[in-house]
C-alpha cells in the first residue's frame, strides 16, 4: 500500500492561516490585558476589605463573534412586494445600497482592528471583504490595507505580494502611490538602498506638494546619509 503523502497548502491558504494565527495572538493579548485589570480590581478589594464597585456589575464585552450573532438575530423589516422601493428606488438600486452599507460596516470593523494595531485580525477582516464584495465596490483597496498590516508585522514578503496584487489588478486605485512608497521601504529594509532611493525620488517628483511627497523626501534624506 502506497504511503499517504501530506497535502500541500497553496500560498493563499498559508497566508490566511498565518493571518488567523496573528488574529488569535491579538485576541490572547486582549484577554491578558482584561485579566490583569481584573486582578488589579480584586487586589484593590482585598486591601480595602470590600468588593470594588467595578466588579459588582461587570458589563459583558461583546466580541466580534457575538456582534455577528446579534446582527443575524435582528428582525429584518418586511420589504414591500412592489418592484420599486419607497422613494422611487428599484430593487436593484436598493440591493446596491444595502451592499454598500454592508461594505462600509465591514470596512469600519477591519479599520478599527488596524487602528488598534491588531493587525492579524485586520488582515482577516480585509480578506473577508475581498471574498464577500465585488471589485467594482471595493476597487481592490483591501489589498493595500492587507499589505500595510503585513508590513507592520514585519512580514515583508507577504506585504510586497499584496502591494503587487493591488498594482497589477487595480492600477487606478488611489492607494497605488502609497503602496509604491512602502515597497520602497521594504527594499530599504532588505538593504537595496539604491533601488529604494530611485523609487522614492520618483514619488517625490510626482507628489512634491503632498504628504506622500514629504514622506518620500524624509526617507530620501535618511537614505542619502547612509550612501
ZIBEL-V357049 format. One record per helix or strand of 2 or more residues. SS is the DSSP state (H for helix, E for strand). FROM is the first residue (numbers start at 1). LEN is the number of residues. If there is no record, write none. Layout:
ss = [SS;SS]
from = [FROM;FROM]
len = [LEN;LEN]
This chain:
ss = [H;H;H;H;H;H;H;H;H;H;H]
from = [11;53;64;91;119;135;141;156;176;193;211]
len = [38;4;10;25;14;4;12;14;14;14;16]
